[in-house]
Amino acid sequence: MDQELLGALEERWNALAETVRTLKGENQALRERVREREEQLARVGEVTAKLKHKVEGLQQDRNQTMGRIEGLLSRFEDHD
C-alpha cells in the first residue's frame, strides 16, 4: 500500500513537473512576443515623431506660401 501511494505521488509529481516545464516554455514565448511588440511600438513611435515633424514643416511652408500669395494679391489690388 505504501508502495502504491509512493507510485501515485511520484506520478503526480512528474505530471506537475511537466506542467511547470510547459508553463515556463509558454511564459518564455509570451515574453518574446511582448519584447517584439515593444520593439514595434518603439519603431512606430519613431516614425510618428518623424511624420509629425515633417507635417509641422509642411504647415509652416504652406503658411509662408499663403502669406506670399496674399502679399502679391494685395499688390495687384493696389494697382487696380
Backbone as ProteinMPNN parsed JSONL, in Angstrom:
{"seq_chain_A": "MDQELLGALEERWNALAETVRTLKGENQALRERVREREEQLARVGEVTAKLKHKVEGLQQDRNQTMGRIEGLLSRFEDHD", "coords_chain_A": {"N_chain_A": [[0.816, -1.19, 0.0], [1.89, 1.273, 0.816], [3.732, 1.447, -1.171], [2.115, 1.783, -3.401], [0.966, 4.282, -2.856], [3.271, 5.806, -2.875], [4.034, 5.446, -5.544], [1.852, 6.658, -6.848], [2.135, 9.243, -5.88], [4.593, 9.874, -6.99], [3.951, 9.802, -9.73], [2.145, 11.902, -9.821], [3.817, 13.991, -9.066], [5.629, 13.981, -11.226], [3.862, 14.677, -13.269], [3.158, 17.252, -12.45], [5.671, 18.459, -12.619], [6.081, 18.342, -15.369], [4.002, 20.004, -16.206], [4.901, 22.416, -15.102], [7.247, 22.775, -16.629], [6.097, 23.092, -19.16], [4.578, 25.427, -18.742], [6.644, 27.226, -18.196], [7.904, 27.285, -20.683], [5.833, 28.373, -22.257], [5.611, 30.831, -20.979], [8.103, 31.958, -21.584], [7.843, 32.179, -24.36], [5.754, 34.029, -24.485], [6.98, 36.228, -23.27], [8.874, 36.81, -25.215], [7.2, 37.55, -27.331], [6.085, 39.865, -26.209], [8.381, 41.448, -26.021], [8.985, 41.744, -28.753], [6.7, 43.159, -29.575], [7.024, 45.495, -28.099], [9.316, 46.493, -29.323], [8.269, 46.96, -31.873], [6.383, 48.936, -31.254], [8.102, 50.944, -30.426], [9.401, 51.52, -32.834], [7.205, 52.421, -34.334], [6.594, 54.683, -32.843], [8.89, 56.225, -33.353], [8.649, 56.653, -36.134], [6.219, 58.011, -36.162], [6.929, 60.355, -34.781], [8.783, 61.445, -36.603], [7.113, 61.863, -38.82], [5.309, 63.697, -37.722], [7.007, 65.868, -37.305], [7.669, 66.407, -39.959], [5.144, 67.109, -40.988], [4.657, 69.42, -39.504], [6.652, 71.062, -40.585], [5.763, 71.202, -43.251], [3.317, 72.481, -42.871], [4.215, 74.933, -41.967], [5.601, 75.798, -44.255], [3.408, 75.987, -45.989], [1.943, 78.034, -44.759], [3.742, 80.166, -45.05], [3.821, 80.332, -47.837], [1.143, 80.973, -48.369], [1.077, 83.46, -47.163], [2.809, 84.882, -48.846], [1.377, 84.739, -51.251], [-0.926, 86.156, -50.545], [0.26, 88.619, -50.1], [1.16, 89.251, -52.717], [-1.325, 89.33, -54.034], [-2.488, 91.512, -52.754], [-0.857, 93.531, -53.693], [-1.508, 93.532, -56.425], [-4.165, 94.264, -56.242], [-3.885, 96.819, -55.222], [-2.852, 98.121, -57.413], [-4.936, 98.292, -59.124]], "CA_chain_A": [[0.0, 0.0, 0.0], [2.792, 2.417, 0.817], [4.356, 1.474, -2.499], [1.111, 2.351, -4.304], [0.892, 5.715, -2.57], [4.518, 6.392, -3.348], [3.954, 5.451, -7.003], [0.875, 7.684, -7.236], [2.753, 10.531, -5.577], [5.642, 10.093, -7.999], [3.269, 10.139, -10.985], [1.597, 13.258, -9.671], [4.98, 14.89, -9.061], [6.116, 14.052, -12.608], [2.877, 15.438, -14.042], [3.315, 18.658, -12.071], [6.945, 18.925, -13.174], [5.854, 18.549, -16.804], [3.177, 21.208, -16.311], [5.775, 23.559, -14.83], [8.104, 22.956, -17.817], [5.243, 23.626, -20.224], [4.256, 26.817, -18.416], [7.863, 28.018, -18.367], [8.073, 27.475, -22.124], [4.821, 29.329, -22.703], [5.978, 32.128, -20.417], [9.221, 32.473, -22.377], [7.302, 32.578, -25.664], [4.995, 35.267, -24.28], [7.948, 37.307, -23.037], [9.455, 37.143, -26.518], [6.183, 38.308, -28.069], [5.995, 41.192, -25.596], [9.58, 42.178, -26.426], [8.811, 42.098, -30.16], [5.675, 44.209, -29.65], [7.619, 46.728, -27.584], [10.189, 46.995, -30.385], [7.397, 47.501, -32.915], [5.825, 50.199, -30.758], [9.174, 51.947, -30.438], [9.589, 51.929, -34.234], [6.033, 53.224, -34.704], [6.774, 55.974, -32.188], [9.908, 56.977, -34.089], [8.071, 57.066, -37.418], [5.208, 59.022, -35.851], [7.62, 61.61, -34.452], [9.333, 61.984, -37.851], [5.995, 62.361, -39.627], [4.794, 64.902, -37.074], [7.967, 66.932, -37.601], [7.52, 66.736, -41.379], [3.864, 67.809, -41.136], [4.839, 70.775, -38.978], [7.42, 71.796, -41.588], [4.896, 71.456, -44.404], [2.342, 73.501, -42.482], [4.934, 76.21, -41.938], [5.804, 76.172, -45.661], [2.105, 76.394, -46.526], [1.613, 79.347, -44.203], [4.612, 81.151, -45.694], [3.361, 80.47, -49.22], [-0.12, 81.715, -48.339], [1.423, 84.852, -46.867], [3.361, 85.479, -50.072], [0.28, 84.885, -52.213], [-1.764, 87.265, -50.085], [1.026, 89.842, -50.358], [1.102, 89.52, -54.156], [-2.694, 89.727, -54.372], [-2.737, 92.876, -52.279], [-0.149, 94.437, -54.609], [-2.301, 93.64, -57.645], [-5.377, 95.013, -55.916], [-3.49, 98.217, -55.059], [-2.579, 98.677, -58.737], [-6.197, 98.417, -59.878]], "C_chain_A": [[0.863, 1.258, 0.0], [3.442, 2.588, -0.547], [3.402, 2.096, -3.514], [1.006, 3.862, -4.106], [2.129, 6.435, -3.08], [4.527, 6.485, -4.87], [3.004, 6.53, -7.506], [1.444, 9.078, -7.007], [3.825, 10.869, -6.607], [5.029, 10.473, -9.346], [2.735, 11.568, -10.942], [2.723, 14.283, -9.727], [5.514, 15.073, -10.488], [5.164, 14.857, -13.49], [2.991, 16.927, -13.726], [4.606, 19.238, -12.64], [6.802, 19.202, -14.669], [5.01, 19.802, -17.037], [4.016, 22.456, -16.093], [6.677, 23.825, -16.032], [7.314, 23.577, -18.963], [4.935, 25.101, -19.975], [5.473, 27.722, -18.561], [8.124, 28.293, -19.843], [7.088, 28.489, -22.676], [5.146, 30.733, -22.209], [7.108, 32.754, -21.226], [8.74, 32.951, -23.749], [6.527, 33.891, -25.543], [5.922, 36.451, -24.024], [8.579, 37.76, -24.354], [8.466, 37.954, -27.347], [6.047, 39.723, -27.525], [7.187, 42.04, -26.023], [9.461, 42.637, -27.88], [7.794, 43.23, -30.312], [6.229, 45.542, -29.155], [8.559, 47.342, -28.616], [9.366, 47.617, -31.507], [6.82, 48.846, -32.491], [6.872, 51.301, -30.758], [9.402, 52.448, -31.862], [8.423, 52.799, -34.701], [6.142, 54.615, -34.083], [7.79, 56.842, -32.905], [9.354, 57.509, -35.406], [7.033, 58.163, -37.194], [5.85, 60.367, -35.553], [8.194, 62.254, -35.709], [8.23, 62.582, -38.715], [5.409, 63.635, -39.034], [5.702, 66.086, -37.375], [7.83, 67.384, -39.058], [6.232, 67.524, -41.618], [3.987, 69.246, -40.64], [5.622, 71.637, -39.965], [6.577, 72.147, -42.797], [3.841, 72.513, -44.086], [2.993, 74.882, -42.445], [5.183, 76.702, -43.367], [4.505, 76.681, -46.278], [1.737, 77.789, -46.037], [2.466, 80.446, -44.831], [4.165, 81.406, -47.127], [2.059, 81.262, -49.277], [0.14, 83.191, -48.044], [1.97, 85.566, -48.087], [2.261, 85.727, -51.095], [-0.611, 86.057, -51.816], [-1.063, 88.6, -50.308], [0.991, 90.227, -51.823], [-0.291, 89.989, -54.573], [-2.983, 91.151, -53.918], [-2.008, 93.89, -53.158], [-0.952, 94.636, -55.886], [-3.562, 94.454, -57.391], [-5.065, 96.495, -55.752], [-3.25, 98.886, -56.409], [-3.848, 98.866, -59.561], [-6.783, 99.733, -59.693]], "O_chain_A": [[0.587, 2.201, -0.741], [3.671, 3.703, -1.016], [3.829, 2.851, -4.387], [0.963, 4.623, -5.073], [2.046, 7.528, -3.641], [4.977, 7.485, -5.428], [3.308, 7.233, -8.47], [1.263, 9.979, -7.826], [3.944, 12.015, -7.039], [5.533, 11.366, -10.027], [2.861, 12.33, -11.901], [2.587, 15.326, -10.367], [5.814, 16.193, -10.902], [5.599, 15.623, -14.35], [2.93, 17.764, -14.626], [4.628, 20.382, -13.091], [7.343, 20.185, -15.175], [5.277, 20.57, -17.961], [3.866, 23.443, -16.813], [6.859, 24.98, -16.42], [7.8, 24.475, -19.65], [5.023, 25.922, -20.888], [5.346, 28.865, -19.001], [8.516, 29.4, -20.214], [7.455, 29.358, -23.466], [4.975, 31.709, -22.94], [7.074, 33.949, -21.52], [9.173, 33.994, -24.239], [6.636, 34.761, -26.407], [5.672, 37.553, -24.511], [8.789, 38.953, -24.572], [8.846, 38.931, -27.992], [5.911, 40.674, -28.293], [7.028, 43.216, -26.351], [9.794, 43.777, -28.205], [8.009, 44.155, -31.094], [5.937, 46.593, -29.726], [8.601, 48.562, -28.772], [9.719, 48.674, -32.031], [6.776, 49.786, -33.285], [6.567, 52.455, -31.055], [9.575, 53.647, -32.083], [8.631, 53.8, -35.386], [5.817, 55.611, -34.729], [7.591, 58.048, -33.053], [9.562, 58.672, -35.751], [6.977, 59.131, -37.952], [5.373, 61.403, -36.017], [8.108, 63.471, -35.873], [8.385, 63.669, -39.273], [5.05, 64.554, -39.77], [5.222, 67.182, -37.665], [7.868, 68.578, -39.356], [6.233, 68.5, -42.368], [3.486, 70.175, -41.273], [5.297, 72.808, -40.162], [6.66, 73.261, -43.314], [3.512, 73.343, -44.933], [2.386, 75.875, -42.845], [4.997, 77.884, -43.658], [4.499, 77.678, -47.0], [1.273, 78.625, -46.814], [1.966, 81.535, -45.112], [4.131, 82.549, -47.581], [1.893, 82.125, -50.139], [-0.51, 84.066, -48.616], [1.635, 86.724, -48.337], [2.211, 86.782, -51.727], [-1.003, 86.858, -52.665], [-1.7, 89.593, -50.66], [0.811, 91.4, -52.149], [-0.43, 90.923, -55.362], [-3.65, 91.909, -54.623], [-2.501, 95.002, -53.346], [-1.073, 95.756, -56.383], [-3.975, 95.246, -58.239], [-5.886, 97.342, -56.104], [-3.428, 100.098, -56.535], [-3.822, 99.538, -60.592], [-7.842, 100.021, -60.249]]}, "name": "protein", "num_of_chains": 1, "seq": "MDQELLGALEERWNALAETVRTLKGENQALRERVREREEQLARVGEVTAKLKHKVEGLQQDRNQTMGRIEGLLSRFEDHD"}
